[in-house]
Amino acid sequence: MAALPSITPRRVVVTGLGVITPIGNTKEAFWSSLVAGRGGMGKITRFDSSDYASHIAAEVKDFNPEDYGDKREMRRMDLFCQFGYAAAQQAIEDAGIQFDAIDSDRVGVIIGSGIGGMYIFEDQVRVIDQKGPRRITPFFIPMMISDIIAGHISIRYNLRGPNYATTSACATSGHSVGCAMREIRYGFADMMIAGGSEAPVCQTGLGGFCSMKAVSTRNDEPERACRPFDAERDGFVMGEGAGILVLEEYEHARRRGAHIYGEIAGVGFTADAFHITAPPDDGHGAVRAMRLAVQDAGLSLTDIDYINAHGTSTPLNDAAETKAIRTLFGEHADKLLVSSTKSMHGHLLGAAGAVEAAAVLLSFDRDIVPPTINYERPDPECDLDYVPNEARNAKIYHALSNTFGFGGHNACLAIKRVE
Amino acid sequence: MNYEERVREIIVDQLGVDAAKVTPEAAFIEDLGADSLDTVELIMAFEEEFNIEIPDEEAEKLTTVGKSIEYLKQKLAQKGQ
């Protein structure tokens, strides 16, 4: 039997990264795009979007599910599940884990999705209409439910520790990584596979976000559509993909000589308690989430040198997030680097937090901070150093990664360099 | 294509197995690696392909390739095909 949970908090580090994104399907391809300031937006190819207000998305390119499992296995997965399954395999490989040398009861998985299997849901509603309810595939439910990636990964690698998904819209994988950190910190597991996945570029996904007036309609210039903090931003650009991290107890990682990208040192979870989709003007939920994450990491506000912003490119988010950063950090806000990598990979919704945490961890590794691209016209309400348009050489020691979700969910991760 | 070949083709496609393994004696679960959900989907594929309905109590008995071919043969004969 495993040891009882520890009451002495333990350090938690990241030893593996895996990503499937619109700007690269490996960590190296993803990082090259971030450093080059190369975006992944374009006209939607997945279906005919001409009847929709927006025709833009950041789609994953050249993804072959059969690189990650046999045809029959992959056919039982919705696209969001295939993305997560693939990214998790990459992360596990990157971490160099020898599963026969570790206690699988002490390894868990928390992989969430903001929505889940939208394609299979759309498809099966059509089946009901056209052929009747008796023709619904028995795989509908296991393909659609948002927790299923965690299940698949536990089965593939025989991981028998804590296993669940988080769901908090665009904060989903901020929560999953934060929860995974706590599972290890407080002794319930020694290693956790954590992150999120999303595949919302389908008719109902686009239609729903269009009706909310949440997505950019800069249809003639898709590559310039996502412009966080710029005065002419007009909405987010839907992305898709997955980000998965391998979290590990510090001594456990050291003992096996694993490469350590950085430490998940603190988490801050709060609610706006304000509106189902809009942030409060003063961003108080974000202020408290960032403050809690800094405190939880045992840091001072002045220790923070980089924030990977939620920075969606919606008029409301970017102004409220800027205000929140100013409110919390005061004068120190002017010394912070703040960038939104969504300007390049789009908004991966439930995968955003983990993909962006991966960007921060790679930034520690390479001493480069990725930029906010498409930043052209300053907005008086957004007056921080957003690392405009070009990556910057900088050695970051302490960073925050913000995620805010519809429903008023806020999750902030404090990430530390490990020397 | 006769119906036997069509049945075999459906099985190959649904279960993702080698056509050579789809012999009359082959059991869906033991020999072809199906699980309970696969077998439900397989029966649905038969129903759809041949435009018939297979009641649950009859579906439960269709555990091998041969049994399925035999059952469908009778069912289609009743239907006058």
Interface residues (C-beta under 8 A of the other chain):
Chain A: D70 K71 R72 R75 K131 R134 R135 T137 P138 F139 P142
Chain B: L15 G16 L37 V40 E41 M44 E48
